Amino acid sequence: MGIWSKKSITALRAEAASSEGGLKRTLGALNLTMLGIGAIIGAGIFVLTGTAAANFAGPGVSLSFVLAGLACLFAGLCYAEFASMIPIAGSAYTYSYATMGEGVAWFIGWNLVLEYLFAAATVAVGWSGYFSAMLDTVGIHVPAAFASAPLTVENGHQVVRAFTCVNTNTGGVLADAATKIAFATREACTAAGGNAVDGLINLPAILLILALTMLLVRGVQESATFNNIIVAIKMVIVLLVIGFGFMYVNTDNWHPFIPEMVTNSDGSTKYGMSGVLRAAPVVFFSYIGFDAVSTAAQEAKNPQRDLPIGMIASLLICTVLYILMSLVMTGLAPFQSLGVAHPVSAALEAVPQLKWLENLVNIGAVAGLSSVVLVMLMGQPRIFYTMSRDGLLPKIFAKVHPKYQTPAASTWIVGLIAIVIAGFFPLGLLGELVSGGTLAAFATVCIGVLVLRKRSPELERPFRTPWVPLVPIMGAGATLYMMYQLPKLTWTLLGVWTAIGMTVYFVYGMGNSKIGKQDKASGAK
């Protein structure tokens, strides 16, 4: 009863089969695969590859992508089994409700807020930086005060007034000439002949979220079509970099493929096989978002078949692209030179014949990040929609637009919250919180497969996770290991976030839970 109440698989399937007053089923396997690619390929392929190579693994970073991809594949296979059994928009929240009870489901649903809502705001800020830089190249300068939030985070925890270093003559953004990274201090900015301009509001990020929210309210098919176009653009650009890049690879840059271990000044180490292993949790975060495909379960035409295809296909395609891109980048330039804000551009600059690709890479980054924001903003309202239908959130979150058949009210609420976060608040503390919430959901889904196989082996499973219990154990083990790597401050913030969430559950959710009321009524009889 209450916190341990579980939802019946039969009841969930009946809910999925009923379309009355629900979401509109318009998405096929191709749309779902493109949604997965749209969520996965973003900042990871344009930033993390270079960071992981320079700071941890060298050219062996491609092996790190293999390891991280395997961990995601294990989790993805578990997601696919649940998605085919329970084609409901709630993703890991619903799967936990059916296997481990309402309390765990609420915990996971609350953590998914970190993955989707906060990730949307965080990526929108990254998009704003790329978009402003792209406009700079054509002589259009977004005023610095209106392209950054008023606050930022230094040293991982200190909130300070944000500033942008601006060229006093041209109005463009100044960065360190050697590293291409923004100046960290006002003094360094002044010494370089710049002017430190305080941030007021991140207007490009706000406008992006507003536009995508309006698109999502209008319809999931329209949103999927837009996403397909954006994904096609960034896929073409990534394939151009890979295809032309391989023509100019200097194989000397790959030797040694796994550099010898080096001890840093702080006593930590990098390179060697331990560096490859250490880089795996770093590049793992490039894959965050593939599970957003499962949030579109109630808008899929044939969810039992198409959801597993969408999740597994998008994971496999992106893993191959990540591996190829990391090989090209470390082949074009020495890996030590890739630890910059724009590593793909840094790799291309090492080969004058590839200079023409740099502007295309900026377009690809803008396209890639916008599709990530779109899919994140699509996923969160559907989690809230399902939680509201279960009684754990107010009814407004389950309100469906009468014409467009989308969770319009929930979409606007999520969009407005994301606008406030992206426009005004420091996001430095949120990145690893997003990762923590995502990893918790992944591990719970893997464990859930084991629980349900043991408790209800007779249930029909249109897609069956292979090699059980090995795959779920490997998936849970890999994600829990990566959670263990998170810093103490992140664990503290996750604890605070969980405490807030459980307070909301005990104050509102538990008393309004539909299944909780049913359990009480049956107990009273």
For each residue, the residues with C-beta under 8 A, 3 or more apart:
1: 4 5 516 519 520 523
2: 5 102 103 510 513 516 519
3: 101 102 103 510
4: 1 101 102 103
5: 1 2 101 102 513 515 516 519
6: 97 98 99 100 101 102 515
7: 11 12 94 97 98 390 515
8: 11 12 98
9: 12 13 85 86 98 456 459
10: 13 14
11: 7 8 14 15
12: 7 8 9 15 16 86 88 94 98
13: 9 10 16 17 85 86 87
14: 10 11 17 18
15: 11 12 18 88 389
16: 12 13 86 87 88 297 298 303
17: 13 14
18: 14 15 22
19: 22 23 24 25
20:
21: 400
22: 18 19 298 400 405
23: 19 89 220 298 299 382 385 400 405 406 407
24: 19 219 220 221 299 404 405 406
25: 19 298 299 300 301
26: 31 219 220 221 224 299 301
27: 31 32 35 220 221 224 296 299 300 301 306
28: 31 32 300 301 302 306
29: 32 33 302 305 306 309 310 313
30: 33 34 228
31: 26 27 28 34 35 224 228 310
32: 27 28 29 35 36 293 296 300 306 307 309 310 311 314
33: 29 30 36 37 309 310 313 314 317
34: 30 31 37 38 224 227 228 231 314
35: 27 31 32 38 39 224 227 292 293 296 310 314 375 378
36: 32 33 39 40 289 290 292 293 310 311 313 314 315 318
37: 33 34 40 41 231 235 314 317 318
38: 34 35 41 227 230 231 371 372 374 375
39: 35 36 42 288 289 290 292 293 314 371 372 375 376 379
40: 36 37 44 286 287 288 289 290 314 315 318
41: 37 38 44 45 231 234 235 238 318 321 368 371 372
42: 39 45 46 123 126 289 368 369 371 372
43: 46 47 48 123 126 286 365 368 369 372
44: 40 41 47 48 49 283 285 286 287 322
45: 41 42 48 49 238 286 321 322 325 344 368
46: 42 43 49 342 343 344 361 364 365 368
47: 43 44 50 51 341 342 343
48: 43 44 45 51 52 282 283 285 286
49: 44 45 46 52 53 61 283 286 322 325 326 329 338 343 344
50: 47 53 54 329 338 339 340 343 344 346 347
51: 47 48 54 55 282 338 339 343
52: 48 49 55 56 57 61 64 279 282 283
53: 49 50 56 57 58 59 61 279 326 329 330 335 338 339 343
54: 50 51 335 336 337 338 339 343
55: 51 52 270 279 339
56: 52 53 61 64 270 271 275 276 278 279 282
57: 52 53 60 61 63 64 258 270 271 275 276 278 279
58: 53 61 256 257 258 259 271 275 330 335
59: 53 62 253 254 257 258 259 326 327 330 331 335
60: 57 63 64 257 258 259 271 273 275 276 279
61: 49 52 53 56 57 58 64 65 276 279 283 326 330 335
62: 59 65 66 323 326 327 330
63: 57 60 66 67 258 276
64: 52 56 57 60 61 67 68 276 277 279 280 282 283
65: 61 62 68 69 283 286 319 322 323 326
66: 62 63 69 70 319 323
67: 63 64 70 71 276 277 280
68: 64 65 71 72 280 281 283 284 286 287
69: 65 66 72 73 287 315 319 322 323
70: 66 67 73 74 474 478
71: 67 68 74 75 280 284 474 475 478 479 482
72: 68 69 75 76 284 287 290 315 319
73: 69 70 76 77 312 315 316 319
74: 70 71 77 78 446 471 472 474 475 478
75: 71 72 78 79 291 442 445 446 475 478 479
76: 72 73 79 80 290 291 311 312 315
77: 73 74 80 81 312 465 466 471 475
78: 74 75 81 82 445 446 448 449 465 471 472 475
79: 75 76 82 83 91 92 95 291 294 311 445
80: 76 77 83 84 307 308 311 312 463 465
81: 77 78 84 85 308 449 461 463 464 465
82: 78 79 85 86 94 95 294 445 448 449
83: 79 80 86 87 293 294 297 303 307 308 311 463
84: 80 81 87 303 304 305 307 308 461 462 463
85: 9 13 81 82 459 460 461 462 463
86: 9 12 13 16 82 83 94 95 98 297
87: 13 16 83 84 297 298 300 303 304 307
88: 12 15 16 94 297 298 386
89: 23 94 295 296 297 298 299 382 383 385 386
90: 93 94 95 97 109 295 382 383 386 387
91: 79 94 95 112 291 292 294 295 297 379 382 383 441
92: 79 95 96 108 109 112 291 294 441 442 444 445
93: 90 96 97 105 106 108 109 112 383 386 387
94: 7 12 82 86 88 89 90 91 97 98 105 386
95: 79 82 86 90 91 92 98 99 444 445 448
96: 92 93 99 100 101 104 105 107 108 109 444 445 448
97: 6 7 90 93 94 100 101 102 104 105 390
98: 6 7 8 9 12 86 94 95 448 452
99: 6 95 96 448 451 452 455
100: 6 96 97 104 105 444 447 448 451
101: 3 4 5 6 96 97 104 105
102: 2 3 4 5 6 97 105 106 392 510 513 515 516
103: 2 3 4 106 107 505
104: 96 97 100 101 107 108 444
105: 93 94 96 97 100 101 102 108 109
106: 93 102 103 109 110 387 392 501 502 505 509
107: 96 103 104 110 111 440 498 501 502
108: 92 93 96 104 105 111 112 440 441 444
109: 90 92 93 96 105 106 112 113 383 387 392
110: 106 107 113 497 498 501 502 504 505
111: 107 108 114 115 436 437 438 440 441 497 498 501
112: 91 92 93 108 109 115 116 379 380 383 437 441
113: 109 110 116 117 118 380 383 437
114: 111 117 118 119 430 433 434 436 437 438 497
115: 111 112 118 119 288 289 291 376 379 434 437 438 441
116: 112 113 119 120 292 376 377 379 380 383 414
117: 113 114 120 121 376 380 414 417 418 421
118: 113 114 115 121 122 421 430 433 434
119: 114 115 116 122 123 288 289 372 376 434
120: 116 117 123 124 209 372 373 376 377 380 414 418 422
121: 117 118 124 125 205 209 418 419 421 422 427 430
122: 118 119 125 126 422 427 430 431 434
123: 42 43 119 120 126 127 369 372 373 376
124: 120 121 127 128 202 205 208 209 369 373 418 422
125: 121 122 128 129 149 202 205 422 427
126: 42 43 122 123 129 130 369
127: 123 124 130 131 204 205 208 366 369 370 373
128: 124 125 131 132 147 148 202 204 205 208 422
129: 125 126 132 133 147
130: 126 127 133 134 362 365 366 369
131: 127 128 134 135 204 208 366
132: 128 129 135 136 142 147 173 204
133: 129 130 136 137 173 362
134: 130 131 137 138 359 362 363 366
135: 131 132 138 140 141 142
136: 132 133 139 140 141 172 173
137: 133 134 359 362
138: 134 135
139: 136
140: 135 136
141: 135 136 170 171 172
142: 132 135 146 147 203 204
143: 146 147 171 197
144: 147 148 164 166 173 197 199
145: 148 164 197 198 199 200 201
146: 142 143 200 201 202 203
147: 128 129 132 142 143 144 164 199 202 203 204
148: 128 144 145 152 162 163 164 199 202
149: 125 152 162 199 201 202 422 423 424 425 426 427
150: 161 162 198 199 200 201 424
151: 159 160 161 162 199 424 425 426
152: 148 149 159 160 161 162 199 426 428
153: 156 157 158 159 160 426 427 428 429
154: 158 160 184 428
155: 158
156: 153 428 429 487 489
157: 153 429 489
158: 153 154 155
159: 151 152 153 426
160: 151 152 153 154
161: 150 151 152 198 199
162: 148 149 150 151 152 198 199 426
163: 148 186 189 196 197 198 199
164: 144 145 147 148 173 182 196 197 199
165: 173 174 175 182 183 188 189 192 194 195 196 197
166: 144 171 172 173 174 194 195 196 197
167: 170 171 172 173 174 193 194 195
168: 193 194 195
169:
170: 141 167
171: 141 143 166 167
172: 136 141 166 167
173: 132 133 136 144 164 165 166 167 182
174: 165 166 167 183 189 192 193 194
175: 165 179 180 181 182 183 341
176: 179 180 181 182 183 188 192
177: 180
178:
179: 175 176 340 341
180: 175 176 177 340 341 342 345 346
181: 175 176 340 341
182: 164 165 173 175 176 341
183: 165 174 175 176 186 188 189 192 194
184: 154 188
185: 188 189
186: 163 183 189 190 196
187: 190 191
188: 165 176 183 184 185 191 192
189: 163 165 174 183 185 186 192 194 195 196
190: 186 187 193 194 195 196
191: 187 188
192: 165 174 176 183 188 189
193: 167 168 174 190
194: 165 166 167 168 174 183 189 190
195: 165 166 167 168 189 190
196: 163 164 165 166 186 189 190
197: 143 144 145 163 164 165 166
198: 145 150 161 162 163
199: 144 145 147 148 149 150 151 152 161 162 163 164 202
200: 145 146 150
201: 145 146 149 150 206 423 424
202: 124 125 128 146 147 148 149 199 205 206 422 423 424
203: 142 146 147 206 207 423
204: 127 128 131 132 142 147 207 208
205: 121 124 125 127 128 202 208 209 422 423
206: 201 202 203 209 210 419 422 423
207: 203 204 210 211
208: 124 127 128 131 204 205 211 212 370 373
209: 120 121 124 205 206 212 213 373 377 415 418 419 422
210: 206 207 213 214 415 419
211: 207 208 214 215
212: 208 209 215 216 223 370 373 374 377 415
213: 209 210 216 217 377 411 412 414 415 416 418
214: 210 211 217 218
215: 211 212 218 222 223 226 374
216: 212 213 220 223 374 377 378 381 406 411 415
217: 213 214 401 404 406 408 411 412
218: 214 215 222 223 404 406
219: 24 26 222 223 404 405 406
220: 23 24 26 27 216 223 224 296 299 378 406
221: 24 26 27 224 225
222: 215 218 219 225 226
223: 212 215 216 218 219 220 226 227 374 378
224: 26 27 31 34 35 220 221 227 228
225: 221 222 228 229
226: 215 222 223 229 230 374
227: 34 35 38 223 224 230 231 371 374 375
228: 30 31 34 224 225 231 232
229: 225 226 232 233
230: 38 226 227 233 234 367 368 370 371 374
231: 34 37 38 41 227 228 234 235 367 371
232: 228 229 235 236
233: 229 230 236 237 363 364 367
234: 41 230 231 237 238 364 367 368 371
235: 37 41 231 232 238 239
236: 232 233 239 240
237: 233 234 240 241 360 361 363 364 367
238: 41 45 234 235 241 242 321 325 364
239: 235 236 242 243
240: 236 237 243 244 357 360
241: 237 238 244 245 325 328 344 348 357 360 361 364
242: 238 239 245 246 321 324 325 328
243: 239 240 246 247
244: 240 241 247 248 354 357
245: 241 242 248 249 328 329 331 332 347 348 354
246: 242 243 249 327 328 331
247: 243 244
248: 244 245 332 351 353 354
249: 245 246 253 327 328 331 332
250: 253 331 332
251: 254 255 331
252: 255
253: 59 249 250 330 331 332 333 334 335
254: 59 251 257 327 330 331
255: 251 252
256: 58 259 260
257: 58 59 60 254
258: 57 58 59 60 63 271 272 273 275 276
259: 58 59 60 256 262 271 272 275 335
260: 256 271 272
261: 269 270 271 272 274 275
262: 259 269 270 271
263: 267 268 269
264: 267 268 269 270
265:
266:
267: 263 264
268: 263 264
269: 261 262 263 264 272 274 275
270: 55 56 57 261 262 264 275 278
271: 56 57 58 60 258 259 260 261 262 275
272: 258 259 260 261 269 275 276
273: 60 258 276 277
274: 261 269 277 278
275: 56 57 58 60 258 259 261 269 270 271 272 278 279
276: 56 57 60 61 63 64 67 258 272 273 279 280
277: 64 67 273 274 280
278: 56 57 270 274 275 281 282
279: 52 53 55 56 57 60 61 64 275 276 282 283
280: 64 67 68 71 276 277 283 284 482
281: 68 278 284 285 481 482 485
282: 48 51 52 56 64 278 279 285
283: 44 48 49 52 61 64 65 68 279 280 286 322
284: 68 71 72 280 281 287 288 482
285: 44 48 281 282 288 435
286: 40 43 44 45 48 49 65 68 283 322
287: 40 44 68 69 72 284 290 315 318 319
288: 39 40 115 119 284 285 434 435 438
289: 36 39 40 42 115 119 292 372 375 376
290: 36 39 40 72 76 287 293 311 314 315 318
291: 75 76 79 91 92 115 294 295 311 438 441 442
292: 35 36 39 91 116 289 295 296 375 376 378 379
293: 32 35 36 39 83 290 296 307 310 311 314
294: 79 82 83 91 92 291 297 307 311
295: 89 90 91 291 292 378 379 382 383
296: 27 32 35 89 220 292 293 299 300 378 382
297: 16 83 86 87 88 89 91 294 300 303 307
298: 16 22 23 25 87 88 89 303 382
299: 23 24 25 26 27 89 220 296
300: 25 27 28 32 87 296 297 303 306 307 310
301: 25 26 27 28 306
302: 28 29 305 306
303: 16 83 84 87 297 298 300 306 307
304: 84 87 307 462 463
305: 29 84 302 308 309 462
306: 27 28 29 32 300 301 302 303 309 310
307: 32 80 83 84 87 293 294 297 300 303 304 310 311
308: 80 81 83 84 305 311 312 462 463
309: 29 32 33 305 306 312 313
310: 29 31 32 33 35 36 293 300 306 307 313 314
311: 32 36 76 79 80 83 290 291 293 294 307 308 314 315
312: 73 76 77 80 308 309 315 316
313: 29 33 36 309 310 316 317
314: 32 33 34 35 36 37 39 40 290 293 310 311 317 318
315: 36 40 69 72 73 76 287 290 311 312 318 319
316: 73 312 313 319 320
317: 33 37 313 314 320 321
318: 36 37 40 41 287 290 314 315 321 322
319: 65 66 69 72 73 287 315 316 322 323
320: 316 317 323 324
321: 41 45 238 242 317 318 324 325
322: 44 45 49 65 69 283 286 318 319 325 326
323: 62 65 66 69 319 320 326 327
324: 242 320 321 327 328
325: 45 49 238 241 242 321 322 328 329 344
326: 49 53 59 61 62 65 322 323 329 330
327: 59 62 246 249 254 323 324 330 331
328: 241 242 245 246 249 324 325 331 332 347
329: 49 50 53 245 325 326 332 333 338 343 344 347
330: 53 58 59 61 62 253 254 326 327 333 335 338 347
331: 59 245 246 249 250 251 253 254 327 328
332: 245 248 249 250 253 328 329 347 348 350 351 354
333: 253 329 330 337 338 346 347 349 350
334: 253 337
335: 53 54 58 59 61 253 259 330 338
336: 54 339
337: 54 333 334 340 346 350
338: 49 50 51 53 54 329 330 333 335 343 346 347
339: 50 51 53 54 55 336 343
340: 50 179 180 181 337 343 346
341: 47 175 179 180 181 182
342: 46 47 180 345 346 361
343: 46 47 49 50 51 53 54 329 338 339 340 346 347
344: 45 46 49 50 241 325 329 347 348 361 365
345: 180 342 348 349 358 361 362
346: 50 180 333 337 338 340 342 343 349 350
347: 50 245 328 329 330 332 333 338 343 344 350
348: 241 245 332 344 345 351 354 355 357 358 361
349: 333 345 346 355 358
350: 332 333 337 346 347
351: 248 332 348 354 355
352: 355
353: 248
354: 244 245 248 332 348 351 357 358
355: 348 349 351 352 358
356: 359 360
357: 240 241 244 348 354 360 361
358: 345 348 349 354 355 361 362
359: 134 137 356 362 363
360: 237 240 241 356 357 363 364
361: 46 237 241 342 344 345 348 357 358 364 365
362: 130 133 134 137 345 358 359 365 366
363: 134 233 237 359 360 366 367
364: 46 233 234 237 238 241 360 361 367 368
365: 43 46 130 344 361 362 368 369
366: 127 130 131 134 362 363 369 370
367: 230 231 233 234 237 363 364 370 371
368: 41 42 43 45 46 230 234 364 365 371 372
369: 42 43 123 124 126 127 130 365 366 372 373
370: 127 208 212 230 366 367 373 374
371: 38 39 41 42 227 230 231 234 367 368 374 375
372: 38 39 41 42 43 119 120 123 289 368 369 375 376
373: 120 123 124 127 208 209 212 369 370 376 377
374: 38 212 215 216 223 226 227 230 370 371 377 378
375: 35 38 39 227 289 292 371 372 378 379
376: 39 115 116 117 119 120 123 289 292 372 373 379 380
377: 116 120 209 212 213 216 373 374 380 381 411 414 415 418
378: 35 216 220 223 292 295 296 374 375 381 382
379: 39 91 112 115 116 292 295 375 376 382 383
380: 112 113 116 117 120 376 377 383 384 410 414
381: 216 377 378 384 385 397 407 410 411 413 414
382: 23 89 90 91 295 296 298 378 379 385 386 407 410
383: 89 90 91 93 109 112 113 116 295 379 380 386 387
384: 380 381 387 388 393 397 407 410 413 414
385: 23 89 381 382 388 389 397 398 407 410
386: 88 89 90 93 94 382 383 389 390
387: 90 93 106 109 383 384 390 392 393 397
388: 384 385 391 392 393 394 395 396 397 398 410
389: 15 385 386 398
390: 7 97 386 387 513 514 515
391: 388 509 512 513 514 515 516 517
392: 102 106 109 387 388 505 508 509 512 513
393: 384 387 388 397 398 508 509
394: 388 397 508
395: 388 398 399
396: 388 399 409 410 413
397: 381 384 385 387 388 393 394 407 409 410 413
398: 385 388 389 393 395 407 410
399: 395 396 407 408 409 410
400: 21 22 23 405 406 407 408
401: 217 404 405 406 407 408
402: 405
403:
404: 24 217 218 219 401 408
405: 22 23 24 219 400 401 402
406: 23 24 216 217 218 219 220 400 401 411
407: 23 381 382 384 385 397 398 399 400 401 410 411
408: 217 399 400 401 404 411 412
409: 396 397 399 412 413
410: 380 381 382 384 385 388 396 397 398 399 407 413 414
411: 213 216 217 377 381 406 407 408 414 415
412: 213 217 408 409 415 416
413: 381 384 396 397 409 410 416 417
414: 116 117 120 213 377 380 381 384 410 411 417 418
415: 209 210 212 213 216 377 411 412 418 419
416: 213 412 413 419 420
417: 117 413 414 420 421
418: 117 120 121 124 209 213 377 414 415 421 422
419: 121 206 209 210 415 416 422 423
420: 416 417 423 424 425
421: 117 118 121 417 418 424 425 427
422: 120 121 122 124 125 128 149 202 205 206 209 418 419 425 427
423: 149 201 202 203 205 206 419 420
424: 149 150 151 201 202 420 421
425: 149 151 420 421 422
426: 149 151 152 153 159 162 429
427: 121 122 125 149 153 421 422 430 431
428: 152 153 154 156 431
429: 153 156 157 426 432 433 489 493
430: 114 118 121 122 427 433 434
431: 122 427 428 434 435
432: 429 435 436 486 487 490
433: 114 118 429 430 436 437 490 493 494 497
434: 114 115 118 119 122 288 430 431 437 438
435: 285 288 431 432 438 439 482 486 490
436: 111 114 432 433 439 440 483 486 490 491 494
437: 111 112 113 114 115 433 434 440 441 494 497
438: 111 114 115 288 291 434 435 441 442
439: 435 436 442 443 479 480 482 483
440: 107 108 111 436 437 443 444 483
441: 91 92 108 111 112 115 291 437 438 444 445
442: 75 92 291 438 439 445 446 475 479
443: 439 440 446 447 475 476 479 480 483
444: 92 95 96 100 104 108 440 441 447 448
445: 75 78 79 82 92 95 96 441 442 448 449 475
446: 74 75 78 442 443 449 450 472 473 475 476 479
447: 100 443 444 450 451 472 476
448: 78 82 95 96 98 99 100 444 445 451 452
449: 78 81 82 445 446 452 453 465 468 472
450: 446 447 453 454 468 469 472 473
451: 99 100 447 448 454 455
452: 98 99 448 449 455 456 459
453: 449 450 456 457 468 469
454: 450 451 457
455: 99 451 452
456: 9 452 453 459
457: 453 454
458:
459: 9 85 452 456
460: 85
461: 81 84 85 464
462: 84 85 304 305 308
463: 80 81 83 84 85 304 308
464: 81 461 468
465: 77 78 80 81 449 468 471 472
466: 77 471
467: 470 471
468: 449 450 453 464 465 471 472
469: 450 453 472 473
470: 467 473 474
471: 74 77 78 465 466 467 468 474 475
472: 74 78 446 447 449 450 465 468 469 475 476
473: 446 450 469 470 476 477
474: 70 71 74 470 471 477 478
475: 71 74 75 77 78 442 443 445 446 471 472 478 479
476: 443 446 447 472 473 479 480
477: 473 474 480 481
478: 70 71 74 75 474 475 481 482
479: 71 75 439 442 443 446 475 476 482 483
480: 439 443 476 477 483 484
481: 281 477 478 484 485
482: 71 280 281 284 435 439 478 479 485 486
483: 436 439 440 443 479 480 486
484: 480 481
485: 281 481 482
486: 432 435 436 482 483 490 491 494
487: 156 432 490 491
488: 491 492
489: 156 157 429 492 493
490: 432 433 435 436 486 487 493 494
491: 436 486 487 488 494 495
492: 488 489 495 496
493: 429 433 489 490 496 497
494: 433 436 437 486 490 491 497 498
495: 491 492 498 499
496: 492 493 499 500
497: 110 111 114 433 437 493 494 500 501
498: 107 110 111 494 495 501 502
499: 495 496 502 503
500: 496 497 503 504
501: 106 107 110 111 497 498 504 505
502: 106 107 110 498 499 505 506
503: 499 500 506 507
504: 110 500 501 507 508 509
505: 103 106 110 392 501 502 508 509 510
506: 502 503 509 510
507: 503 504 511
508: 392 393 394 504 505 511 512
509: 106 391 392 393 504 505 506 512 513
510: 2 3 102 505 506 513 516
511: 507 508 516
512: 391 392 508 509
513: 2 5 102 390 391 392 509 510 516 517
514: 390 391 517 518
515: 5 6 7 102 390 391 518 519
516: 1 2 5 102 391 510 511 513 519 520
517: 391 513 514 520 521
518: 514 515 521 522
519: 1 2 5 515 516 522 523
520: 1 516 517 523 524
521: 517 518 524 525
522: 518 519 525
523: 1 519 520
524: 520 521
525: 521 522
